[in-house]
Amino acid sequence: MSDITDARKTLVARILEGDGTTSRAERRAAFDNAGLAEAAGALMDKVANHADGVVDEDLVAVRASGLSEDQIFELVVCAAIGQAMRQYESAIAALDAATGDGSTNGHATLDPR
Amino acid sequence: MAMRLSILDSGHAFGTKILFAIIRAMSRQPTPEALKLIMYRPDFFGAPMKAVTHEAMRGRSAWSVGDRELMAALVSKANACDYCIRAHTAVAAQALHDEARVAAALSNPETAPIEESLRATLRMLGKLTREHAVGADDMRAVLAAGASRAQIEDALAVCFAFNVMNRLADAFAFSVGAPEAFAAGAKFLLARGYR
């Protein structure tokens, strides 16, 4: 089978723990879709839950709140990956439950913290 | 049409701009939007994301490349991401040499002429993508249809990659190009993968 475990961990560790134009706390908040200020928080929630509903005005509002394009880029990337991770973890937990496999198979250590 | 962040259209490093010019000249198509995203500050996102996507789409798997491209298109459809639907429908059709079957599977997996294990997997991926979660019963149904645990994990890897890319394509407003551009992109992705 294909194995994205290591590649996915590297990706998440890079966006959350590496250098950026936003703080690590801001990136973690975007990833978790929790705790960002108004305009940015609203955009990240859309990215997580109905990204096809994002409109130009959402980006205009976030820019007006003082974030640069690079900062928006980083936070949107974190929000997208965070939601995809939560979906993936839900599915692996369901698969473990269906197969009676609660053993450690690498999925218990997805979070790099 | 410009993307919503101008840095993704024109903020690339000088060497990357040269590369884009070469790609445009060789393909006679605009630089693909997905490539512009992946090549912007690749150290932050593009490089580690490419590693995930290449392993999911081209790594060893009991699913064929065409099956996985079909899954990518189906996840994109569940997310209503027009750009990614077109891009990966084109790759799936080229890989499977069967445009009609790909169209049928995307239009209605329940009635399409595909294997039961693939049908059940597509059903589960669609639910996971639309509802953000699935339960043990959903997984039991996929296993009962003949998919192995390894195949389900492989399908979830594809689903992960496209649930990331669909969101970014929509948030940044990838513009949908001509069918010829997607056909050229599909040929490249089949020949070279996602690295």
Chai-1 contact restraints between the chains, C-beta under 6 A:
chainA,res_idxA,chainB,res_idxB,connection_type,confidence,min_distance_angstrom,max_distance_angstrom,comment,restraint_id
A,M1,B,S61,contact,1.0,0.0,6.0,A-B,restraint_1
A,M1,B,A150,contact,1.0,0.0,6.0,A-B,restraint_2
A,M1,B,E153,contact,1.0,0.0,6.0,A-B,restraint_3
A,M1,B,D154,contact,1.0,0.0,6.0,A-B,restraint_4
A,S2,B,E55,contact,1.0,0.0,6.0,A-B,restraint_5
A,S2,B,A56,contact,1.0,0.0,6.0,A-B,restraint_6
A,S2,B,G59,contact,1.0,0.0,6.0,A-B,restraint_7
A,S2,B,R60,contact,1.0,0.0,6.0,A-B,restraint_8
A,S2,B,S61,contact,1.0,0.0,6.0,A-B,restraint_9
A,S2,B,D154,contact,1.0,0.0,6.0,A-B,restraint_10
A,S2,B,A157,contact,1.0,0.0,6.0,A-B,restraint_11
A,I4,B,V52,contact,1.0,0.0,6.0,A-B,restraint_12
A,I4,B,E55,contact,1.0,0.0,6.0,A-B,restraint_13
A,I4,B,A56,contact,1.0,0.0,6.0,A-B,restraint_14
A,I4,B,A157,contact,1.0,0.0,6.0,A-B,restraint_15
A,A7,B,A51,contact,1.0,0.0,6.0,A-B,restraint_16
A,A7,B,V52,contact,1.0,0.0,6.0,A-B,restraint_17
A,A7,B,E55,contact,1.0,0.0,6.0,A-B,restraint_18
A,R8,B,V52,contact,1.0,0.0,6.0,A-B,restraint_19
A,T10,B,P48,contact,1.0,0.0,6.0,A-B,restraint_20
A,L11,B,P48,contact,1.0,0.0,6.0,A-B,restraint_21
A,L11,B,M49,contact,1.0,0.0,6.0,A-B,restraint_22
A,L11,B,V52,contact,1.0,0.0,6.0,A-B,restraint_23
A,R14,B,P48,contact,1.0,0.0,6.0,A-B,restraint_24
A,V47,B,R167,contact,1.0,0.0,6.0,A-B,restraint_25
A,V47,B,A171,contact,1.0,0.0,6.0,A-B,restraint_26
A,A51,B,R167,contact,1.0,0.0,6.0,A-B,restraint_27
A,A51,B,D170,contact,1.0,0.0,6.0,A-B,restraint_28
A,A51,B,A171,contact,1.0,0.0,6.0,A-B,restraint_29
A,D52,B,A80,contact,1.0,0.0,6.0,A-B,restraint_30
A,D52,B,D170,contact,1.0,0.0,6.0,A-B,restraint_31
A,V54,B,D170,contact,1.0,0.0,6.0,A-B,restraint_32
A,V54,B,A171,contact,1.0,0.0,6.0,A-B,restraint_33
A,L59,B,R4,contact,1.0,0.0,6.0,A-B,restraint_34
A,E69,B,L5,contact,1.0,0.0,6.0,A-B,restraint_35
A,E69,B,I7,contact,1.0,0.0,6.0,A-B,restraint_36
A,F73,B,L5,contact,1.0,0.0,6.0,A-B,restraint_37
A,V76,B,A171,contact,1.0,0.0,6.0,A-B,restraint_38
A,V77,B,F45,contact,1.0,0.0,6.0,A-B,restraint_39
A,A80,B,V164,contact,1.0,0.0,6.0,A-B,restraint_40
A,A80,B,R167,contact,1.0,0.0,6.0,A-B,restraint_41
A,A80,B,L168,contact,1.0,0.0,6.0,A-B,restraint_42
A,I81,B,V164,contact,1.0,0.0,6.0,A-B,restraint_43
A,A84,B,F160,contact,1.0,0.0,6.0,A-B,restraint_44
A,A84,B,N163,contact,1.0,0.0,6.0,A-B,restraint_45
A,A84,B,V164,contact,1.0,0.0,6.0,A-B,restraint_46
A,Q87,B,L128,contact,1.0,0.0,6.0,A-B,restraint_47
A,Q87,B,H132,contact,1.0,0.0,6.0,A-B,restraint_48
A,Q87,B,N163,contact,1.0,0.0,6.0,A-B,restraint_49
A,Y88,B,L156,contact,1.0,0.0,6.0,A-B,restraint_50
A,Y88,B,F160,contact,1.0,0.0,6.0,A-B,restraint_51
A,S90,B,A133,contact,1.0,0.0,6.0,A-B,restraint_52
A,A91,B,L128,contact,1.0,0.0,6.0,A-B,restraint_53
A,A91,B,V134,contact,1.0,0.0,6.0,A-B,restraint_54
A,A91,B,L156,contact,1.0,0.0,6.0,A-B,restraint_55
A,A94,B,V134,contact,1.0,0.0,6.0,A-B,restraint_56
A,A94,B,G135,contact,1.0,0.0,6.0,A-B,restraint_57
A,A94,B,A136,contact,1.0,0.0,6.0,A-B,restraint_58
A,A94,B,M139,contact,1.0,0.0,6.0,A-B,restraint_59
A,L95,B,M139,contact,1.0,0.0,6.0,A-B,restraint_60
A,L95,B,I152,contact,1.0,0.0,6.0,A-B,restraint_61
A,A97,B,A136,contact,1.0,0.0,6.0,A-B,restraint_62
A,A98,B,A136,contact,1.0,0.0,6.0,A-B,restraint_63
A,A98,B,M139,contact,1.0,0.0,6.0,A-B,restraint_64
A,A98,B,R140,contact,1.0,0.0,6.0,A-B,restraint_65
A,T99,B,R149,contact,1.0,0.0,6.0,A-B,restraint_66
